[in-house]
Amino acid sequence: MNLSLPPFLIETSRLFLRPFVSSDFEGYTAYHALPAVYRYLYCDPPAGDALKQQFSDLLRAQFMQDGDVFTLAVTRREDGAVLGEVLLKLASINARQGEVGYIFNPDFAGSGYATEAVRAIVDLGFAHFGFHRIFARLDAQNAGSSGVVERLGFRREAHLIENDCFNGRWGDEYIYARLFSEWQSQARSSSLQARISVSSAV
Ligand SMILES: CC(C)(COP(=O)(O)OP(=O)(O)OC[C@H]1O[C@@H](n2cnc3c(N)ncnc32)[C@H](O)[C@@H]1OP(=O)(O)O)[C@@H](O)C(=O)NCCC(=O)NCCS
């Protein structure tokens, strides 16, 4: 695998994906403080100092060993609004397994922005980092999240029954995945949507 962080600004048709910077705190807080956003994430939204700590940890995050997470802010090209974030977690360097995640501000839902951004970070995961398999784990009731990965051609591999519990509620989980070979055969037949360009701006 190639674990060097790309000095890239990722452009898609409507979005820029780039590392978070300290001035993004307001845009980050706008969705991380919302209970609705954490409904299917098996934890409460962070508040106060915990939220500040979570954001500053994000700015200093490393991507070197299993468990580390690479996160990009998703901003709208037309006005720079922070729409949300996409991430890749190093599930196993040895087996080249990555977990994709995505969290968006509901103010910007329903326009395909999450799908567009997740497509771009999955492209980066296969083309730059060299993952063999990228998977997503999501609450079985999280229809919006299932919609994102299904639009991108991920296969539903598993339905885990009551494998987690939060606030006294048992939850089921789906696991979706895509292999490098599946991504590559699609990439050959259609040009990648994301254009990854080297930029010194980030
Ligand atoms: C999961 C989450 C990102 C999905 O958000 P979303 O708005 O449904 O996803 P998108 O931005 O890709 O928008 C898709 C919707 O826009 C529509 N759409 C409009 N234009 C579109 C376009 N150009 N391309 C794709 N979809 C488009 C789709 O039809 C879809 O609508 P539908 O839900 O009625 O089927 C969001 O609900 C979220 O952040 N939730 C909280 C955090 C979370 O649960 N994360 C996942 C953890 S696993």
The ligand as a Gaussian input file, in Angstrom:
#p B3LYP/6-31G(d) Opt

LIG

0 1
 C      -25.879000       9.012000       4.763000
 C      -26.040000      10.402000       4.157000
 C      -24.694000      10.951000       3.749000
 C      -26.957000      10.269000       2.935000
 O      -27.299000      11.561000       2.485000
 P      -28.163000      11.748000       1.130000
 O      -28.530000      13.174000       1.039000
 O      -29.270000      10.728000       1.111000
 O      -27.137000      11.319000      -0.002000
 P      -26.772000      12.099000      -1.326000
 O      -26.222000      13.441000      -1.010000
 O      -25.922000      11.200000      -2.123000
 O      -28.186000      12.333000      -2.026000
 C      -28.913000      11.219000      -2.526000
 C      -30.335000      11.668000      -2.795000
 O      -30.293000      12.756000      -3.720000
 C      -30.946000      12.364000      -4.941000
 N      -30.160000      12.975000      -6.017000
 C      -30.452000      14.148000      -6.585000
 N      -29.515000      14.456000      -7.491000
 C      -28.609000      13.457000      -7.490000
 C      -27.426000      13.218000      -8.202000
 N      -26.943000      14.091000      -9.098000
 N      -26.715000      12.082000      -7.939000
 C      -27.162000      11.197000      -7.034000
 N      -28.289000      11.381000      -6.311000
 C      -29.015000      12.506000      -6.540000
 C      -30.966000      10.853000      -4.910000
 O      -32.019000      10.332000      -5.681000
 C      -31.176000      10.601000      -3.441000
 O      -32.511000      10.865000      -3.114000
 P      -33.408000       9.792000      -2.299000
 O      -32.822000       9.728000      -0.927000
 O      -34.772000      10.384000      -2.313000
 O      -33.279000       8.502000      -3.013000
 C      -26.688000      11.365000       5.182000
 O      -27.981000      10.902000       5.498000
 C      -25.914000      11.499000       6.483000
 O      -24.893000      12.165000       6.534000
 N      -26.412000      10.874000       7.561000
 C      -25.797000      11.027000       8.872000
 C      -24.495000      10.311000       9.010000
 C      -24.593000       8.867000       8.581000
 O      -25.524000       8.167000       8.941000
 N      -23.572000       8.449000       7.839000
 C      -23.467000       7.102000       7.346000
 C      -22.849000       6.257000       8.357000
 S      -22.567000       4.640000       7.732000

